[in-house]
Amino acid sequence: MDNPTDTPKRSYNPFAMFAPQPVGVSFDEQDEGEEIVLLLRAHIVTLVPAVLEAIVMFAIPFVALPIGTFIGFHLENIFSGTQILIMLVCWYLFLVGFILYSFIYWYFNVYLLTNERVVDFDFQGIVQQKTSYAYLRQVQDVAPSIVGFFATFFHFGDVIIETAGERPEFDFFSVARPDDVAREILDQRKRVEPEGPSGDSL
C-alpha cells in the first residue's frame, strides 16, 4: 500500500476509518498552524459483534413468544394486549438506543496525528469525552501489531506508541493499516526532531 506521506489526497468522508488530511475536521485544543495529518477510527469490522447482538435482540420477541406458547406459557393470560404492546415498544426503543450508542461510541472514539502531536479522544459517555495527547518530540518508539485471522484479512490492528510524557504509552486500537500509521507517525516525528526539547504533555 502507498505510504500516506506520498499521498496528497485529502479525505472528505466523515465516516472514514483512515482519513489523511481530513477536510472540515478540527478540535478544541488545536494550536495555530497545527494541521491534522491523519484521523483514525477503529476498523468498521469491530462493529460486527454489536450488529450481531442487535440482530439477536430484534429477533428475541419473534422467537420467545412462539416458544412460550408452544410450552404452554401464554403471556396474554398474564398481561393485557396493551401491556404486551408497551413492553414490545420499550424493548425496541432500548434496541434503537443500543444501536445508536454503539455507532456513537465508534464514531467519536478517534485518534489524530497532527504535525505536532498524537491525540487520543476517548468517548466515555454521551456527555463525557477524555482527551489525551503527546507531542511528537516525546515519541520514543512506535510498534504496529496485527494479530489474528480477521485482523490480517481486513488489515487492521493496534499501534503502540511509547512516549516520554506523563502518559508513557498511547494505544491506537484496531485501526486500519497500522503499519502505514506507524510509518507516518515516525515520519512526522523526524520532521520535528530538530526543534529542540520536548513539549509538555497533558
N, C-alpha and C positions, 0 to 999 in steps of 0.2 A: 504493500500500500504506500501511497505517497506520504511523504513527510509533511505535516501541516505547515511547517515553516516554508516549504516550497510551494504552497497552495494559497494564492492570493484571494481565493474565493471567500466571500462573506456569506454568513448564514442568515436567511430570512425566516427560517422555520421556528416558530415559537415553541414547538414541542420536540425540538431536536435533542438527541442524546449526546451528540458530538457536534458542537457548533463552533467553528472557527470564526473569530471576529463577529459575534452575533450583532445584528443590527437592532437598534432600539432598546438595548439592554444596558442598564446602569444599576448602581447600588449606592446606598446612603453614605457609606464610608469612602467612596471613591475619591481619590485625590485629583487635583487639577493636572491634566496631562497624562493621567493613568488610563491605559487602554486595555480592554478585555481581549485577551488573545484566544482563550478557549472557554466555552461554557459546557459543562458536563452534567449529565444526569445518569442515574442507574439505567442499565440497558432495559429496554421495554420487556424483554423476556422475564425480568424479575417480577413483572405484574401477573404472570401466568398463575401462580398459586392463588392470588386474590380473585382472579377471574373464575378459577375452578370452584373456589369457595362460594362465590356469588351464584354460580350455576346450581350448586347443590342447595343453597339456601332458597333459590327460586323454586326448585322442584319439590322441596320438602312438603308443602301443603298438598300438592298433587299426588304425592306418594303416601303420605301419612294418613290422610283421610280415607282413601280406599282400603288401606291395610287395616285401619281401625274398624271400619265397617265389616271387613272380612272376618276379623276375630271376635266380632260381637260387641265392639265398643262404639256406641253411637253418640257422637258428640252433640247431635241435636237433641238428645234426651237430657243433656246437662245444661246446654246454653241455648238461648233463642237464636233464631236466624240473624237477628240484628247484632247480637253479641258476637256471633261467629264472623260476621262481615267486618265488624270493628276490629277483631283480632287479626283478620287477614290483612286489613288495611294497615294496621300498626306493624305487622310483620314485614310487609313490602316497603313501608316507609323506612323501617330500620335497614332493610336491604339497600335501598337507594342511598341512605346515609353512609353505609359501609362502602359502597362503590365510590361515592364522592370523596370520602376520606382517603381511600386507597389511592385515588388519582391525585388528589391534592398533595398527599404525602410524597408521591413520586415526583410530581411537577415542581414542588417548592424545595425539595432537598437537592440543592445544586452545588457544584464545585466550580470555582472560577480560577483561571490562571490569567493574571494580568502581566503587564511588562514590569511590575514592581513586586508582586507577591502572589501567594496562593491563598484562596479564600474558601472556607467551608461554611455553607449556610445549612444549619441543622434545624429542620422543621420539627417542632416538638408539640404542636397543637395548633388549633385554629387561630389562636391569638398569641402564640409564643414561637419565636424563632431565635436560635442562638447562632451568632456569627463568630467564627474564629479565623485568624489569618497569621501567616508568617511571611516575612519579607524574603525575597529570593536570595538575598545575600546571606540569609541564615540557613538556607537549604544545604545539607551536608551529603545526603545520599537519596537516590530515587530508585525504587525497585518495583517493576511491574510483575504481576503474578496472575497466571491463567491456570485454573485448576478445575478438572472435571470435563466430562464429555460435552455438556451443553455450553459451558464457557468456551471451550475450544471451538466447537462448531459455530457458535454465534459470535465468537471473537470478542468476549468481554472478560473483565477480571478486575482485580484490585491494583491500586497504585499506592505503595507505601512510601511516604516522604519523611525522612528524618531531618530534623532541624535543630538549630542551636537556640531556639526561642523558648519561651515559657512553656509552650506545648511542644514536647520533644518529637512527636510523631503525628503526622496527618495521614489519614486513610481515605483514599477515594475508592469507595466500594462499588464493585460491579459495573464499572464504566466501560463504554465501548472503546476498542482499540487502545488498551492500556499501554502497549509498547510505544505507540505514537505519542500518547500523553506524556509518558516518562521522558521520551526524547525531546519533546517540546519544552518541558519544564527545565531540563538540563541546558537546552539551547538558550532559553531566556535567562537562566542562571549565569551563563557565561557572558551574556551581554551586560549584566550589571556588576560583574566581578570587579572591574577596576574602580568602582565608585567609592570604595573605602569601607569603613566599619559598618557592622550590621545595624539595621534599624531596630526600633522597638517592636515587640510583638504584643498583640492584645492578649 
